[in-house]
Amino acid sequence: MARVERFEELIAWQKARALNRALEEAIASAKLRQNYGLRDQIARASVSIMANIAEGFDRSGTGEFEHFLSIAKGSCAEVRSHLYAAVDGGYIGQDAFAMLQAQAEEVSRIIAGLRSAVRASRTARTRP
C-alpha cells in the first residue's frame, strides 16, 4: 500500500470537504442563512473537521494526529447536533436534514476508523 504523503489524499479529509460543500449549499439555499448564529456555528464546525484532520496529519507524531482526529470527530458531532437545531427550527427541510446527517455520520465513522488505524500503528511501533 502506498504511503499517504499529503492530507488531501486522506479519504477522511476528502469526505469532510464534501460535507462542508454540502452544508454550504444547504445554508445558501435555505432559511438557515437568516439565522446568523446557527449558520455560522455549523459552518465553523464543518471547517473545523477538515482543518483538524489536516493539522493533525502535518504534526510531528502519530499521537498528535490521533488527538486532532479526536477533535475532528467532536466537530463532526457538533455539526450533527446543529443540524437537529436547524431542522427543529424549520431552517432546513427533513430531506436535507436526513442527507446531511447521513453524510456527517459517514465522516464520523471514517474518522473513527482512521483514528483506530493511527492508534494501532503507534502501538505497533512502541512494542518490542
Residue frames as a rotation matrix with the C-alpha (Angstrom) as fourth column:
MET 1
0.586 0.810 0.000 0.00
0.810 -0.586 0.000 0.00
0.000 0.000 -1.000 0.00
ALA 2
-0.120 -0.619 0.776 1.33
0.556 -0.690 -0.464 3.46
0.822 0.376 0.427 -0.90
ARG 3
-0.453 -0.143 -0.880 2.18
0.857 -0.343 -0.385 5.84
-0.247 -0.928 0.278 1.90
VAL 4
0.650 0.696 0.304 -0.04
0.730 -0.684 0.006 8.90
0.212 0.218 -0.953 2.18
GLU 5
-0.416 -0.906 0.083 2.12
0.879 -0.424 -0.217 11.98
0.231 -0.018 0.973 1.71
ARG 6
-0.903 0.171 0.395 -0.45
-0.158 -0.985 0.065 14.79
0.401 -0.004 0.916 1.87
PHE 7
-0.737 0.668 0.107 -3.58
-0.033 0.122 -0.992 15.29
-0.676 -0.734 -0.068 3.97
GLU 8
-0.175 0.688 -0.704 -5.54
-0.916 -0.377 -0.140 15.88
-0.362 0.620 0.696 0.75
GLU 9
-0.560 -0.109 -0.821 -5.05
-0.547 0.793 0.268 12.19
0.622 0.600 -0.504 -0.05
LEU 10
-0.973 0.195 0.123 -6.88
0.003 0.544 -0.839 11.08
-0.231 -0.816 -0.530 3.11
ILE 11
-0.527 0.848 0.055 -10.39
0.503 0.259 0.825 9.82
0.685 0.462 -0.563 2.45
ALA 12
-0.040 0.493 -0.869 -11.45
0.976 -0.165 -0.139 11.28
-0.212 -0.854 -0.475 5.81
TRP 13
-0.567 -0.230 -0.791 -10.37
0.175 -0.972 0.157 14.76
-0.805 -0.050 0.592 4.69
GLN 14
-0.979 0.204 0.010 -11.97
-0.018 -0.134 0.991 14.33
0.204 0.970 0.135 1.25
LYS 15
-0.273 0.926 -0.259 -15.29
0.785 0.370 0.497 13.27
0.556 -0.067 -0.828 2.79
ALA 16
-0.110 0.172 -0.979 -15.10
0.798 -0.572 -0.190 16.14
-0.592 -0.802 -0.074 5.32
ARG 17
-0.876 -0.243 -0.416 -14.56
-0.047 -0.816 0.577 18.54
-0.480 0.525 0.703 2.43
ALA 18
-0.754 0.655 0.051 -17.60
0.255 0.220 0.942 17.10
0.606 0.723 -0.333 0.60
LEU 19
-0.030 0.729 -0.683 -19.68
0.997 0.074 0.036 17.51
0.077 -0.680 -0.729 3.78
ASN 20
-0.446 -0.210 -0.870 -18.51
0.433 -0.902 -0.005 21.11
-0.783 -0.378 0.493 4.08
ARG 21
-0.992 0.089 -0.087 -19.57
-0.118 -0.444 0.888 21.81
0.041 0.891 0.452 0.47
ALA 22
-0.435 0.884 -0.168 -22.97
0.604 0.425 0.674 20.18
0.668 0.192 -0.719 1.04
LEU 23
-0.038 0.383 -0.923 -23.50
0.940 -0.299 -0.163 22.24
-0.338 -0.874 -0.348 4.19
GLU 24
-0.758 -0.284 -0.587 -22.53
0.107 -0.942 0.317 25.45
-0.643 0.178 0.745 2.38
GLU 25
-0.874 0.485 0.044 -25.06
0.035 -0.028 0.999 24.66
0.485 0.874 0.007 -0.35
ALA 26
-0.147 0.850 -0.505 -27.76
0.887 0.339 0.313 23.92
0.437 -0.402 -0.804 2.23
ILE 27
-0.268 -0.021 -0.963 -27.03
0.698 -0.693 -0.179 27.17
-0.664 -0.720 0.200 4.03
ALA 28
-0.937 -0.187 -0.293 -27.12
-0.049 -0.763 0.645 29.17
-0.345 0.619 0.706 0.81
SER 29
-0.742 0.659 -0.122 -30.45
-0.095 0.076 0.993 27.75
0.664 0.748 0.006 -0.31
ALA 30
-0.146 0.695 -0.704 -32.34
0.821 0.482 0.306 27.59
0.552 -0.533 -0.641 2.98
LYS 31
0.723 0.477 0.499 -33.90
0.065 -0.767 0.639 29.86
0.687 -0.430 -0.586 5.54
LEU 32
0.609 -0.549 -0.572 -30.89
0.788 0.342 0.512 28.90
-0.085 -0.763 0.641 7.66
ARG 33
-0.316 -0.790 0.526 -28.88
0.804 -0.517 -0.292 31.75
0.503 0.331 0.799 6.14
GLN 34
0.214 0.493 0.843 -31.19
-0.062 -0.855 0.515 34.11
0.975 -0.163 -0.152 8.06
ASN 35
0.999 0.045 -0.019 -30.17
0.013 0.132 0.991 32.65
0.048 -0.990 0.132 11.43
TYR 36
0.495 -0.867 0.051 -26.64
-0.552 -0.360 -0.752 34.04
0.671 0.344 -0.657 11.57
GLY 37
0.076 -0.483 0.872 -25.69
-0.973 0.155 0.171 32.38
-0.218 -0.862 -0.458 14.84
LEU 38
0.496 0.191 0.847 -26.70
-0.179 0.977 -0.115 28.84
-0.850 -0.095 0.519 13.90
ARG 39
0.991 -0.131 0.010 -25.46
0.026 0.121 -0.992 29.25
0.128 0.984 0.124 10.32
ASP 40
0.368 -0.914 0.174 -22.04
-0.747 -0.401 -0.529 30.41
0.553 0.065 -0.830 11.49
GLN 41
0.113 -0.288 0.951 -21.78
-0.825 0.506 0.252 27.67
-0.553 -0.813 -0.181 14.13
ILE 42
0.784 0.220 0.580 -22.48
0.088 0.886 -0.456 24.96
-0.614 0.409 0.675 11.55
ALA 43
0.880 -0.474 0.004 -20.02
-0.100 -0.194 -0.976 26.49
0.464 0.859 -0.218 9.09
ARG 44
0.195 -0.851 0.488 -17.26
-0.946 -0.295 -0.137 26.81
0.260 -0.434 -0.862 11.73
ALA 45
0.244 -0.066 0.967 -17.75
-0.563 0.803 0.197 23.26
-0.790 -0.592 0.159 12.99
SER 46
0.938 0.152 0.311 -17.72
0.154 0.622 -0.768 21.89
-0.310 0.768 0.560 9.45
VAL 47
0.648 -0.761 0.045 -14.50
-0.375 -0.369 -0.850 23.69
0.663 0.534 -0.524 8.55
SER 48
0.201 -0.556 0.806 -13.03
-0.969 0.010 0.249 22.54
-0.146 -0.831 -0.537 11.86
ILE 49
0.769 0.093 0.633 -13.44
-0.081 0.996 -0.048 18.90
-0.634 -0.015 0.773 10.82
MET 50
0.871 -0.434 0.230 -11.30
0.323 0.152 -0.934 19.45
0.371 0.888 0.273 7.73
ALA 51
0.478 -0.708 0.520 -8.80
-0.581 -0.699 -0.417 21.69
0.659 -0.102 -0.745 9.50
ASN 52
0.394 -0.319 0.862 -8.16
-0.829 0.281 0.483 19.31
-0.396 -0.905 -0.154 12.37
ILE 53
0.859 -0.138 0.493 -7.59
0.290 0.925 -0.247 16.35
-0.422 0.355 0.834 10.06
ALA 54
0.722 -0.593 0.355 -5.12
0.228 -0.281 -0.932 18.44
0.653 0.755 -0.067 8.05
GLU 55
0.408 -0.582 0.704 -3.35
-0.787 -0.615 -0.051 19.93
0.462 -0.533 -0.709 11.07
GLY 56
0.606 -0.136 0.784 -3.04
-0.531 0.664 0.526 16.60
-0.592 -0.735 0.330 12.84
PHE 57
0.912 -0.250 0.326 -1.66
0.402 0.709 -0.580 14.94
-0.086 0.659 0.747 9.73
ASP 58
0.496 -0.740 0.455 1.08
0.171 -0.430 -0.887 17.54
0.851 0.518 -0.087 9.38
ARG 59
0.721 -0.275 0.636 2.06
-0.693 -0.317 0.647 17.44
0.024 -0.908 -0.419 13.05
SER 60
-0.123 -0.986 -0.112 5.17
-0.968 0.144 -0.204 15.63
0.217 0.083 -0.973 14.17
GLY 61
-0.928 -0.337 0.161 3.80
-0.370 0.886 -0.278 12.38
-0.048 -0.318 -0.947 15.51
THR 62
-0.573 0.729 -0.374 1.03
0.195 0.565 0.802 9.83
0.796 0.387 -0.466 15.43
GLY 63
-0.496 0.384 -0.779 -0.02
0.859 0.084 -0.505 10.72
-0.128 -0.920 -0.371 18.97
GLU 64
-0.707 0.214 -0.674 -0.76
-0.113 -0.975 -0.191 14.26
-0.698 -0.059 0.713 17.91
PHE 65
-0.822 0.422 -0.382 -2.53
-0.408 0.029 0.912 13.05
0.396 0.906 0.148 14.78
GLU 66
-0.532 0.633 -0.562 -4.74
0.667 0.723 0.182 10.80
0.522 -0.278 -0.807 16.89
HIS 67
-0.544 0.281 -0.791 -5.53
0.600 -0.528 -0.601 13.75
-0.586 -0.801 0.119 19.17
PHE 68
-0.760 0.230 -0.609 -6.50
-0.467 -0.844 0.265 16.01
-0.453 0.485 0.748 16.27
LEU 69
-0.755 0.531 -0.384 -8.64
-0.044 0.544 0.838 13.25
0.654 0.650 -0.387 14.77
SER 70
-0.493 0.563 -0.663 -10.48
0.870 0.320 -0.375 13.09
0.001 -0.762 -0.648 18.09
ILE 71
-0.576 0.251 -0.778 -11.13
0.064 -0.935 -0.349 16.83
-0.815 -0.251 0.522 17.87
ALA 72
-0.851 0.250 -0.462 -12.30
-0.514 -0.211 0.832 16.46
0.111 0.945 0.308 14.25
LYS 73
-0.644 0.634 -0.428 -14.72
0.493 0.772 0.401 13.72
0.585 0.047 -0.810 15.32
GLY 74
-0.452 0.449 -0.771 -16.02
0.728 -0.315 -0.610 16.03
-0.516 -0.836 -0.185 18.04
SER 75
-0.717 0.161 -0.679 -16.58
-0.384 -0.903 0.192 18.79
-0.582 0.398 0.709 15.49
CYS 76
-0.831 0.437 -0.344 -18.49
-0.129 0.451 0.883 16.28
0.541 0.778 -0.319 13.39
ALA 77
-0.448 0.675 -0.586 -20.77
0.885 0.429 -0.183 15.59
0.128 -0.601 -0.789 16.36
GLU 78
-0.562 0.200 -0.803 -21.21
0.222 -0.898 -0.379 19.35
-0.797 -0.391 0.460 16.75
VAL 79
-0.865 0.256 -0.431 -22.36
-0.498 -0.342 0.797 19.60
0.057 0.904 0.423 13.12
ARG 80
-0.651 0.641 -0.406 -24.84
0.396 0.743 0.539 16.76
0.648 0.190 -0.737 13.68
SER 81
-0.420 0.480 -0.770 -26.21
0.836 -0.127 -0.534 18.45
-0.355 -0.868 -0.348 16.79
HIS 82
-0.685 0.121 -0.719 -26.59
-0.190 -0.982 0.016 21.80
-0.704 0.147 0.695 14.99
LEU 83
-0.889 0.384 -0.250 -28.45
-0.190 0.188 0.964 20.05
0.417 0.904 -0.094 12.19
TYR 84
-0.429 0.765 -0.480 -31.07
0.880 0.474 -0.032 18.95
0.203 -0.437 -0.876 14.72
ALA 85
-0.359 0.264 -0.895 -31.47
0.421 -0.810 -0.408 22.58
-0.833 -0.523 0.180 15.78
ALA 86
-0.867 -0.027 -0.497 -31.77
-0.389 -0.588 0.709 23.60
-0.312 0.808 0.500 12.13
VAL 87
-0.735 0.637 -0.231 -34.48
0.192 0.523 0.831 21.07
0.650 0.566 -0.507 11.30
ASP 88
-0.328 0.620 -0.713 -36.32
0.943 0.166 -0.289 21.61
-0.061 -0.766 -0.639 14.60
GLY 89
-0.415 0.103 -0.904 -36.32
0.217 -0.954 -0.209 25.37
-0.883 -0.282 0.374 13.97
GLY 90
0.604 0.715 0.352 -37.66
0.464 0.043 -0.885 24.91
-0.648 0.697 -0.306 10.45
TYR 91
0.281 -0.587 -0.759 -34.49
-0.566 -0.740 0.363 26.29
-0.775 0.327 -0.540 8.86
ILE 92
-0.724 -0.413 -0.552 -33.89
-0.690 0.440 0.575 23.19
0.005 0.798 -0.603 6.74
GLY 93
0.321 0.896 -0.306 -36.27
-0.895 0.393 0.212 20.54
0.310 0.206 0.928 5.48
GLN 94
0.598 0.015 0.801 -36.41
-0.492 0.796 0.352 16.93
-0.633 -0.605 0.484 6.61
ASP 95
0.949 -0.244 0.202 -34.87
0.313 0.629 -0.712 15.66
0.047 0.739 0.673 3.35
ALA 96
0.423 -0.829 0.366 -31.87
-0.306 -0.511 -0.803 18.00
0.853 0.228 -0.469 3.61
PHE 97
0.316 -0.244 0.917 -31.51
-0.947 -0.023 0.321 17.07
-0.057 -0.969 -0.238 7.28
ALA 98
0.826 0.067 0.560 -31.51
-0.138 0.987 0.086 13.34
-0.547 -0.148 0.824 6.53
MET 99
0.827 -0.540 0.160 -28.96
0.328 0.231 -0.916 13.70
0.457 0.810 0.368 3.73
LEU 100
0.258 -0.754 0.604 -26.62
-0.535 -0.632 -0.560 15.93
0.804 -0.179 -0.567 5.74
GLN 101
0.467 -0.048 0.883 -26.92
-0.834 0.309 0.458 13.76
-0.295 -0.950 0.104 8.86
ALA 102
0.945 -0.111 0.307 -26.05
0.183 0.958 -0.219 10.66
-0.270 0.264 0.926 6.84
GLN 103
0.583 -0.770 0.259 -23.04
0.153 -0.209 -0.966 12.42
0.798 0.602 -0.004 5.36
ALA 104
0.199 -0.490 0.849 -21.90
-0.842 -0.529 -0.108 13.64
0.502 -0.693 -0.518 8.78
GLU 105
0.702 0.101 0.705 -22.31
-0.531 0.734 0.424 10.16
-0.475 -0.672 0.568 10.27
GLU 106
0.905 -0.410 0.114 -20.22
0.379 0.654 -0.655 8.70
0.195 0.636 0.747 7.43
VAL 107
0.311 -0.813 0.492 -17.46
-0.271 -0.572 -0.774 11.25
0.911 0.107 -0.399 8.05
SER 108
0.355 -0.112 0.928 -17.55
-0.934 -0.084 0.347 10.42
0.039 -0.990 -0.134 11.76
ARG 109
0.904 0.018 0.428 -17.20
-0.078 0.989 0.123 6.68
-0.421 -0.145 0.896 11.07
ILE 110
0.722 -0.673 0.158 -14.31
0.367 0.180 -0.913 7.24
0.586 0.717 0.377 8.66
ILE 111
0.196 -0.640 0.743 -12.51
-0.650 -0.652 -0.390 9.46
0.734 -0.406 -0.544 11.16
ALA 112
0.584 0.072 0.808 -13.03
-0.746 0.440 0.500 6.82
-0.320 -0.895 0.311 13.86
GLY 113
0.948 -0.231 0.218 -11.54
0.293 0.902 -0.316 4.17
-0.124 0.364 0.923 11.60
LEU 114
0.454 -0.818 0.354 -8.57
0.102 -0.347 -0.932 6.36
0.885 0.459 -0.074 10.74
ARG 115
0.275 -0.311 0.910 -8.03
-0.886 -0.450 0.114 7.16
0.374 -0.837 -0.399 14.42
SER 116
0.820 0.059 0.569 -8.06
-0.336 0.854 0.397 3.44
-0.462 -0.517 0.720 15.24
ALA 117
0.822 -0.544 0.170 -5.53
0.483 0.506 -0.715 2.75
0.303 0.669 0.678 12.48
VAL 118
0.276 -0.727 0.629 -3.27
-0.338 -0.686 -0.645 5.55
0.900 -0.035 -0.435 13.70
ARG 119
0.453 -0.050 0.890 -3.53
-0.889 0.052 0.455 4.23
-0.069 -0.997 -0.021 17.27
ALA 120
0.934 -0.084 0.348 -2.73
0.076 0.996 0.036 0.69
-0.350 -0.007 0.937 16.12
SER 121
0.624 -0.741 0.248 0.25
0.320 -0.047 -0.946 1.96
0.713 0.670 0.208 14.12
ARG 122
0.208 -0.520 0.828 1.54
-0.717 -0.657 -0.233 3.89
0.665 -0.546 -0.509 17.12
THR 123
0.645 0.109 0.756 1.06
-0.678 0.539 0.500 0.89
-0.353 -0.835 0.421 19.41
ALA 124
0.950 -0.284 0.130 2.83
0.312 0.844 -0.436 -1.44
0.014 0.455 0.890 16.96
ARG 125
0.408 -0.838 0.362 5.86
0.007 -0.394 -0.919 0.88
0.913 0.377 -0.154 16.86
THR 126
0.155 -0.331 0.931 6.18
-0.904 -0.429 -0.002 1.00
0.400 -0.841 -0.366 20.64
ARG 127
0.920 0.191 0.341 6.13
-0.320 0.869 0.378 -2.76
-0.224 -0.457 0.861 21.10
PRO 128
-0.017 -0.996 0.092 9.50
-0.764 0.073 0.641 -4.50
-0.645 -0.059 -0.762 21.41
